[in-house]
Amino acid sequence: MINRRQFVGAAIWAIGMQGAAFGQGAAPGIRSMLVTAARAATRRLGREDGFFGDEFVRIPLPGLLGRTQGRLAPLGLSGPLDDLELRMNRAAEAVMPRARDLFIDAIRSMQVTDGIDIIQGSDTAATEYLRGRTQSPITRLLGPPMEDTLAASGAYGVLDDAAQLADRRSGIGRFFGSGRSAQSGAETYRGEITDFAVARAVDGVFHYIGEEERQIRRNPAGRTRDILQGLFGQ
């Protein structure tokens, strides 16, 4: 079994043998590790209840909608809000194949310039490096498919019902804008719901990429071939 020290040693040896800058020598192996982690993370989250059934990444309703849901639940009146929350999570699960492709494209095109810091860093150093360089563009690119998926799931229609319920039961019509109907406000709020769902979905993927990186570093035996092939350029 190859432990973390052996993995680090192999990486350093590879750089010395190649006579290249560390970032150039280590980049293929780091990218291979991250591709493996991204595939595993999106596969995990893309199944039914990948988000909704996971307390670490489940997407709650944002802001006042979520607080209203909490107040109405004991009264048995939170049904539309509960349905909206479920549909948001189902949309995040359904969009994971697209997210996987975006993450893998970003990883493969990423220029790794801090190889030695990543390999000798924390158990999630590569994930943190990836996040710092790709989170914003991936979030932007994932917006349109998330919007389409939310629309197809019926989440926007449920949002209209939830807004009307909140307006009747909690007096939060003003949450959607002074002087506007709940229906009109809900339409405006769709973009905010979409942005929130995208941001939390991306957070979920990074969370599990980090978990996968930890496992690879601690016990890379099952994935050694792919990682070391990338590291040695074979």
Salt bridges, closest charged atoms under 4 A:
GLU48 OE2 - ARG90 NH2 3.66
ASP49 OD1 - ARG90 NH1 3.08
ASP83 OD1 - ARG87 NE 3.07
GLU85 OE2 - ARG58 NE 3.43
GLU93 OE1 - ARG90 NH1 3.08
ASP101 OD1 - ARG100 NE 3.23
ASP114 OD2 - ARG133 NH2 3.80
ASP123 OD1 - ARG4 NH1 3.27
ASP123 OD2 - ARG218 NH2 3.12
ASP160 OD2 - ARG190 NH2 2.92
ASP203 OD1 - ARG131 NH2 2.42
GLU211 OE2 - ARG214 NH1 2.44
GLU212 OE1 - ARG223 NH2 2.97
GLU213 OE2 - ARG217 NE 2.80
